[in-house]
Amino acid sequence: MLYVLTFVACLAGAPEPRCDRIELPWDGPAFRCQLFGQMEIARWLREHPGFVLEGGWRCERGRSI
């Protein structure tokens, strides 16, 4: 079943808050999404300098991207 790793990332230092809901497709079991999701978020943040994680993250099932 397809899962989606979901989190909110905000552009740090922007004069007006700019936050985006990020959804990364995850094709694998839910426990792997929970286990390795934080590493995927860290990778995404490295690839998108200036953004920071706002709040937590979760794995949602049954979403199609």
Gaussian input, Z-matrix of N, CA and C with variables (Angstrom, degrees):
# hf/3-21g

backbone

0 1
 N
 C     1     B1
 C     2     B2     1     A1
 N     3     B3     2     A2     1     D1
 C     4     B4     3     A3     2     D2
 C     5     B5     4     A4     3     D3
 N     6     B6     5     A5     4     D4
 C     7     B7     6     A6     5     D5
 C     8     B8     7     A7     6     D6
 N     9     B9     8     A8     7     D7
 C    10    B10     9     A9     8     D8
 C    11    B11    10    A10     9     D9
 N    12    B12    11    A11    10    D10
 C    13    B13    12    A12    11    D11
 C    14    B14    13    A13    12    D12
 N    15    B15    14    A14    13    D13
 C    16    B16    15    A15    14    D14
 C    17    B17    16    A16    15    D15
 N    18    B18    17    A17    16    D16
 C    19    B19    18    A18    17    D17
 C    20    B20    19    A19    18    D18
 N    21    B21    20    A20    19    D19
 C    22    B22    21    A21    20    D20
 C    23    B23    22    A22    21    D21
 N    24    B24    23    A23    22    D22
 C    25    B25    24    A24    23    D23
 C    26    B26    25    A25    24    D24
 N    27    B27    26    A26    25    D25
 C    28    B28    27    A27    26    D26
 C    29    B29    28    A28    27    D27
 N    30    B30    29    A29    28    D28
 C    31    B31    30    A30    29    D29
 C    32    B32    31    A31    30    D30
 N    33    B33    32    A32    31    D31
 C    34    B34    33    A33    32    D32
 C    35    B35    34    A34    33    D33
 N    36    B36    35    A35    34    D34
 C    37    B37    36    A36    35    D35
 C    38    B38    37    A37    36    D36
 N    39    B39    38    A38    37    D37
 C    40    B40    39    A39    38    D38
 C    41    B41    40    A40    39    D39
 N    42    B42    41    A41    40    D40
 C    43    B43    42    A42    41    D41
 C    44    B44    43    A43    42    D42
 N    45    B45    44    A44    43    D43
 C    46    B46    45    A45    44    D44
 C    47    B47    46    A46    45    D45
 N    48    B48    47    A47    46    D46
 C    49    B49    48    A48    47    D47
 C    50    B50    49    A49    48    D48
 N    51    B51    50    A50    49    D49
 C    52    B52    51    A51    50    D50
 C    53    B53    52    A52    51    D51
 N    54    B54    53    A53    52    D52
 C    55    B55    54    A54    53    D53
 C    56    B56    55    A55    54    D54
 N    57    B57    56    A56    55    D55
 C    58    B58    57    A57    56    D56
 C    59    B59    58    A58    57    D57
 N    60    B60    59    A59    58    D58
 C    61    B61    60    A60    59    D59
 C    62    B62    61    A61    60    D60
 N    63    B63    62    A62    61    D61
 C    64    B64    63    A63    62    D62
 C    65    B65    64    A64    63    D63
 N    66    B66    65    A65    64    D64
 C    67    B67    66    A66    65    D65
 C    68    B68    67    A67    66    D66
 N    69    B69    68    A68    67    D67
 C    70    B70    69    A69    68    D68
 C    71    B71    70    A70    69    D69
 N    72    B72    71    A71    70    D70
 C    73    B73    72    A72    71    D71
 C    74    B74    73    A73    72    D72
 N    75    B75    74    A74    73    D73
 C    76    B76    75    A75    74    D74
 C    77    B77    76    A76    75    D75
 N    78    B78    77    A77    76    D76
 C    79    B79    78    A78    77    D77
 C    80    B80    79    A79    78    D78
 N    81    B81    80    A80    79    D79
 C    82    B82    81    A81    80    D80
 C    83    B83    82    A82    81    D81
 N    84    B84    83    A83    82    D82
 C    85    B85    84    A84    83    D83
 C    86    B86    85    A85    84    D84
 N    87    B87    86    A86    85    D85
 C    88    B88    87    A87    86    D86
 C    89    B89    88    A88    87    D87
 N    90    B90    89    A89    88    D88
 C    91    B91    90    A90    89    D89
 C    92    B92    91    A91    90    D90
 N    93    B93    92    A92    91    D91
 C    94    B94    93    A93    92    D92
 C    95    B95    94    A94    93    D93
 N    96    B96    95    A95    94    D94
 C    97    B97    96    A96    95    D95
 C    98    B98    97    A97    96    D96
 N    99    B99    98    A98    97    D97
 C   100   B100    99    A99    98    D98
 C   101   B101   100   A100    99    D99
 N   102   B102   101   A101   100   D100
 C   103   B103   102   A102   101   D101
 C   104   B104   103   A103   102   D102
 N   105   B105   104   A104   103   D103
 C   106   B106   105   A105   104   D104
 C   107   B107   106   A106   105   D105
 N   108   B108   107   A107   106   D106
 C   109   B109   108   A108   107   D107
 C   110   B110   109   A109   108   D108
 N   111   B111   110   A110   109   D109
 C   112   B112   111   A111   110   D110
 C   113   B113   112   A112   111   D111
 N   114   B114   113   A113   112   D112
 C   115   B115   114   A114   113   D113
 C   116   B116   115   A115   114   D114
 N   117   B117   116   A116   115   D115
 C   118   B118   117   A117   116   D116
 C   119   B119   118   A118   117   D117
 N   120   B120   119   A119   118   D118
 C   121   B121   120   A120   119   D119
 C   122   B122   121   A121   120   D120
 N   123   B123   122   A122   121   D121
 C   124   B124   123   A123   122   D122
 C   125   B125   124   A124   123   D123
 N   126   B126   125   A125   124   D124
 C   127   B127   126   A126   125   D125
 C   128   B128   127   A127   126   D126
 N   129   B129   128   A128   127   D127
 C   130   B130   129   A129   128   D128
 C   131   B131   130   A130   129   D129
 N   132   B132   131   A131   130   D130
 C   133   B133   132   A132   131   D131
 C   134   B134   133   A133   132   D132
 N   135   B135   134   A134   133   D133
 C   136   B136   135   A135   134   D134
 C   137   B137   136   A136   135   D135
 N   138   B138   137   A137   136   D136
 C   139   B139   138   A138   137   D137
 C   140   B140   139   A139   138   D138
 N   141   B141   140   A140   139   D139
 C   142   B142   141   A141   140   D140
 C   143   B143   142   A142   141   D141
 N   144   B144   143   A143   142   D142
 C   145   B145   144   A144   143   D143
 C   146   B146   145   A145   144   D144
 N   147   B147   146   A146   145   D145
 C   148   B148   147   A147   146   D146
 C   149   B149   148   A148   147   D147
 N   150   B150   149   A149   148   D148
 C   151   B151   150   A150   149   D149
 C   152   B152   151   A151   150   D150
 N   153   B153   152   A152   151   D151
 C   154   B154   153   A153   152   D152
 C   155   B155   154   A154   153   D153
 N   156   B156   155   A155   154   D154
 C   157   B157   156   A156   155   D155
 C   158   B158   157   A157   156   D156
 N   159   B159   158   A158   157   D157
 C   160   B160   159   A159   158   D158
 C   161   B161   160   A160   159   D159
 N   162   B162   161   A161   160   D160
 C   163   B163   162   A162   161   D161
 C   164   B164   163   A163   162   D162
 N   165   B165   164   A164   163   D163
 C   166   B166   165   A165   164   D164
 C   167   B167   166   A166   165   D165
 N   168   B168   167   A167   166   D166
 C   169   B169   168   A168   167   D167
 C   170   B170   169   A169   168   D168
 N   171   B171   170   A170   169   D169
 C   172   B172   171   A171   170   D170
 C   173   B173   172   A172   171   D171
 N   174   B174   173   A173   172   D172
 C   175   B175   174   A174   173   D173
 C   176   B176   175   A175   174   D174
 N   177   B177   176   A176   175   D175
 C   178   B178   177   A177   176   D176
 C   179   B179   178   A178   177   D177
 N   180   B180   179   A179   178   D178
 C   181   B181   180   A180   179   D179
 C   182   B182   181   A181   180   D180
 N   183   B183   182   A182   181   D181
 C   184   B184   183   A183   182   D182
 C   185   B185   184   A184   183   D183
 N   186   B186   185   A185   184   D184
 C   187   B187   186   A186   185   D185
 C   188   B188   187   A187   186   D186
 N   189   B189   188   A188   187   D187
 C   190   B190   189   A189   188   D188
 C   191   B191   190   A190   189   D189
 N   192   B192   191   A191   190   D190
 C   193   B193   192   A192   191   D191
 C   194   B194   193   A193   192   D192

   B1=1.4558
   B2=1.5225
   B3=1.2971
   B4=1.4553
   B5=1.5243
   B6=1.3210
   B7=1.4518
   B8=1.5133
   B9=1.3147
   B10=1.4514
   B11=1.5193
   B12=1.3101
   B13=1.4596
   B14=1.5218
   B15=1.3253
   B16=1.4562
   B17=1.5228
   B18=1.3401
   B19=1.4572
   B20=1.5169
   B21=1.3281
   B22=1.4601
   B23=1.5176
   B24=1.3298
   B25=1.4642
   B26=1.5218
   B27=1.3448
   B28=1.4595
   B29=1.5238
   B30=1.3200
   B31=1.4532
   B32=1.5162
   B33=1.3202
   B34=1.4681
   B35=1.5229
   B36=1.3210
   B37=1.4514
   B38=1.5172
   B39=1.3097
   B40=1.4647
   B41=1.5301
   B42=1.3370
   B43=1.4702
   B44=1.5263
   B45=1.3302
   B46=1.4621
   B47=1.5202
   B48=1.3169
   B49=1.4679
   B50=1.5256
   B51=1.3021
   B52=1.4662
   B53=1.5188
   B54=1.2952
   B55=1.4605
   B56=1.5236
   B57=1.3148
   B58=1.4540
   B59=1.5220
   B60=1.3173
   B61=1.4647
   B62=1.5224
   B63=1.3117
   B64=1.4570
   B65=1.5227
   B66=1.3214
   B67=1.4610
   B68=1.5215
   B69=1.3141
   B70=1.4580
   B71=1.5296
   B72=1.3287
   B73=1.4622
   B74=1.5220
   B75=1.3132
   B76=1.4646
   B77=1.5158
   B78=1.3000
   B79=1.4572
   B80=1.5210
   B81=1.3005
   B82=1.4499
   B83=1.5104
   B84=1.3183
   B85=1.4689
   B86=1.5310
   B87=1.3259
   B88=1.4655
   B89=1.5234
   B90=1.3269
   B91=1.4643
   B92=1.5264
   B93=1.3330
   B94=1.4730
   B95=1.5280
   B96=1.3139
   B97=1.4612
   B98=1.5302
   B99=1.3165
   B100=1.4644
   B101=1.5259
   B102=1.3235
   B103=1.4569
   B104=1.5233
   B105=1.3252
   B106=1.4640
   B107=1.5268
   B108=1.3168
   B109=1.4614
   B110=1.5117
   B111=1.3167
   B112=1.4582
   B113=1.5328
   B114=1.3213
   B115=1.4702
   B116=1.5288
   B117=1.3213
   B118=1.4614
   B119=1.5261
   B120=1.3265
   B121=1.4671
   B122=1.5225
   B123=1.3230
   B124=1.4669
   B125=1.5242
   B126=1.3138
   B127=1.4710
   B128=1.5280
   B129=1.3413
   B130=1.4533
   B131=1.5299
   B132=1.3317
   B133=1.4683
   B134=1.5291
   B135=1.3319
   B136=1.4762
   B137=1.5261
   B138=1.3215
   B139=1.4557
   B140=1.5341
   B141=1.3228
   B142=1.4677
   B143=1.5356
   B144=1.3356
   B145=1.4680
   B146=1.5246
   B147=1.3125
   B148=1.4518
   B149=1.5181
   B150=1.3299
   B151=1.4586
   B152=1.5299
   B153=1.3186
   B154=1.4571
   B155=1.5289
   B156=1.3165
   B157=1.4617
   B158=1.5225
   B159=1.3074
   B160=1.4607
   B161=1.5238
   B162=1.3057
   B163=1.4569
   B164=1.5169
   B165=1.2911
   B166=1.4638
   B167=1.5188
   B168=1.3102
   B169=1.4522
   B170=1.5139
   B171=1.3253
   B172=1.4674
   B173=1.5174
   B174=1.2923
   B175=1.4581
   B176=1.5284
   B177=1.3186
   B178=1.4475
   B179=1.5190
   B180=1.2928
   B181=1.4645
   B182=1.5064
   B183=1.3308
   B184=1.4385
   B185=1.5104
   B186=1.3102
   B187=1.4608
   B188=1.5111
   B189=1.3031
   B190=1.4613
   B191=1.5141
   B192=1.3165
   B193=1.4708
   B194=1.5067
   A1=108.68
   A2=115.66
   A3=121.55
   A4=110.10
   A5=115.23
   A6=122.01
   A7=108.49
   A8=115.83
   A9=121.52
   A10=107.73
   A11=116.41
   A12=122.95
   A13=106.35
   A14=117.36
   A15=122.67
   A16=110.81
   A17=115.03
   A18=120.83
   A19=109.67
   A20=116.75
   A21=122.19
   A22=107.79
   A23=115.76
   A24=121.78
   A25=108.12
   A26=115.31
   A27=120.98
   A28=109.62
   A29=115.08
   A30=121.11
   A31=107.96
   A32=116.34
   A33=121.67
   A34=109.86
   A35=115.91
   A36=121.15
   A37=114.67
   A38=118.51
   A39=120.39
   A40=109.14
   A41=117.79
   A42=120.14
   A43=112.04
   A44=116.42
   A45=120.70
   A46=107.27
   A47=116.91
   A48=118.92
   A49=111.72
   A50=115.01
   A51=121.17
   A52=107.59
   A53=115.58
   A54=121.06
   A55=109.27
   A56=115.51
   A57=121.80
   A58=109.52
   A59=115.49
   A60=120.71
   A61=106.53
   A62=115.98
   A63=122.37
   A64=108.14
   A65=116.19
   A66=121.69
   A67=108.26
   A68=116.26
   A69=122.24
   A70=108.83
   A71=118.61
   A72=119.91
   A73=111.10
   A74=115.94
   A75=121.89
   A76=107.92
   A77=116.66
   A78=121.33
   A79=108.55
   A80=116.15
   A81=122.01
   A82=109.89
   A83=116.49
   A84=119.49
   A85=112.38
   A86=114.80
   A87=121.41
   A88=112.05
   A89=117.77
   A90=118.95
   A91=110.95
   A92=117.74
   A93=119.81
   A94=110.73
   A95=116.37
   A96=120.04
   A97=109.33
   A98=117.04
   A99=121.03
   A100=111.32
   A101=116.06
   A102=121.05
   A103=112.51
   A104=117.02
   A105=120.86
   A106=113.85
   A107=117.23
   A108=120.41
   A109=113.55
   A110=117.06
   A111=120.87
   A112=110.84
   A113=117.18
   A114=120.33
   A115=110.85
   A116=117.44
   A117=120.39
   A118=111.20
   A119=116.31
   A120=119.99
   A121=110.03
   A122=117.17
   A123=120.91
   A124=110.60
   A125=117.21
   A126=121.13
   A127=110.25
   A128=116.35
   A129=120.37
   A130=110.10
   A131=117.33
   A132=121.29
   A133=111.29
   A134=117.90
   A135=120.34
   A136=110.98
   A137=116.72
   A138=121.26
   A139=112.56
   A140=117.05
   A141=122.47
   A142=108.84
   A143=116.40
   A144=119.71
   A145=111.44
   A146=114.66
   A147=120.88
   A148=113.03
   A149=117.30
   A150=120.56
   A151=110.08
   A152=115.29
   A153=121.58
   A154=108.34
   A155=115.21
   A156=121.50
   A157=108.57
   A158=116.19
   A159=121.75
   A160=108.16
   A161=116.57
   A162=119.87
   A163=112.05
   A164=115.85
   A165=120.98
   A166=112.42
   A167=114.70
   A168=122.15
   A169=108.49
   A170=115.53
   A171=119.06
   A172=110.51
   A173=114.10
   A174=121.88
   A175=107.15
   A176=115.90
   A177=121.58
   A178=108.83
   A179=117.91
   A180=119.22
   A181=111.71
   A182=113.60
   A183=119.95
   A184=115.12
   A185=118.14
   A186=120.65
   A187=108.71
   A188=116.93
   A189=120.17
   A190=108.48
   A191=114.58
   A192=119.91
   A193=107.72
   D1=143.40
   D2=179.44
   D3=-81.11
   D4=133.80
   D5=173.94
   D6=-117.45
   D7=163.21
   D8=176.52
   D9=-128.05
   D10=125.56
   D11=174.42
   D12=-83.56
   D13=116.80
   D14=-172.41
   D15=-118.22
   D16=133.69
   D17=175.58
   D18=-155.51
   D19=167.87
   D20=177.59
   D21=-111.25
   D22=129.32
   D23=177.55
   D24=-120.55
   D25=136.04
   D26=-179.14
   D27=-118.94
   D28=145.39
   D29=177.43
   D30=-77.10
   D31=115.21
   D32=-176.59
   D33=-73.25
   D34=138.32
   D35=174.85
   D36=78.93
   D37=7.02
   D38=178.73
   D39=-74.11
   D40=142.09
   D41=-179.71
   D42=-59.22
   D43=-37.36
   D44=174.12
   D45=-118.30
   D46=140.27
   D47=-177.75
   D48=-57.67
   D49=130.76
   D50=174.93
   D51=-127.83
   D52=105.42
   D53=-179.38
   D54=-121.69
   D55=142.02
   D56=179.58
   D57=-127.17
   D58=141.39
   D59=171.85
   D60=-84.36
   D61=121.59
   D62=-177.12
   D63=-104.68
   D64=133.49
   D65=177.73
   D66=-127.22
   D67=113.18
   D68=178.65
   D69=-104.40
   D70=123.89
   D71=178.82
   D72=-63.16
   D73=141.95
   D74=-179.89
   D75=-134.14
   D76=108.32
   D77=-179.55
   D78=-101.02
   D79=92.25
   D80=-178.37
   D81=173.11
   D82=-178.63
   D83=-178.59
   D84=-68.53
   D85=153.19
   D86=-178.23
   D87=-59.45
   D88=-38.74
   D89=-177.11
   D90=-64.15
   D91=-32.31
   D92=177.44
   D93=-70.91
   D94=-36.40
   D95=176.43
   D96=-61.76
   D97=-45.26
   D98=178.72
   D99=-66.01
   D100=-38.07
   D101=-176.50
   D102=-73.99
   D103=-42.43
   D104=-173.35
   D105=-109.25
   D106=1.97
   D107=-178.85
   D108=-58.71
   D109=-41.68
   D110=-178.59
   D111=-61.57
   D112=-37.58
   D113=177.89
   D114=-66.43
   D115=-38.26
   D116=178.23
   D117=-67.01
   D118=-37.75
   D119=176.76
   D120=-64.31
   D121=-43.03
   D122=178.11
   D123=-60.53
   D124=-40.11
   D125=177.48
   D126=-63.12
   D127=-44.96
   D128=179.65
   D129=-60.77
   D130=-43.89
   D131=-179.37
   D132=-63.66
   D133=-36.76
   D134=176.30
   D135=-64.79
   D136=-35.74
   D137=-179.14
   D138=-79.20
   D139=-12.61
   D140=-179.15
   D141=-128.25
   D142=74.32
   D143=-177.33
   D144=-59.63
   D145=144.53
   D146=179.60
   D147=97.99
   D148=-18.71
   D149=178.50
   D150=-91.58
   D151=147.08
   D152=176.11
   D153=-129.42
   D154=152.42
   D155=177.78
   D156=-72.70
   D157=131.24
   D158=178.59
   D159=-113.52
   D160=108.15
   D161=-179.22
   D162=82.00
   D163=-153.47
   D164=-175.99
   D165=-97.63
   D166=-162.13
   D167=-179.86
   D168=-147.16
   D169=163.55
   D170=178.45
   D171=-154.48
   D172=164.72
   D173=175.87
   D174=-109.12
   D175=124.54
   D176=179.44
   D177=-111.56
   D178=143.82
   D179=-178.94
   D180=-107.31
   D181=158.17
   D182=173.47
   D183=78.41
   D184=11.93
   D185=178.06
   D186=-93.24
   D187=146.31
   D188=175.15
   D189=-119.45
   D190=134.28
   D191=-177.89
   D192=-114.78

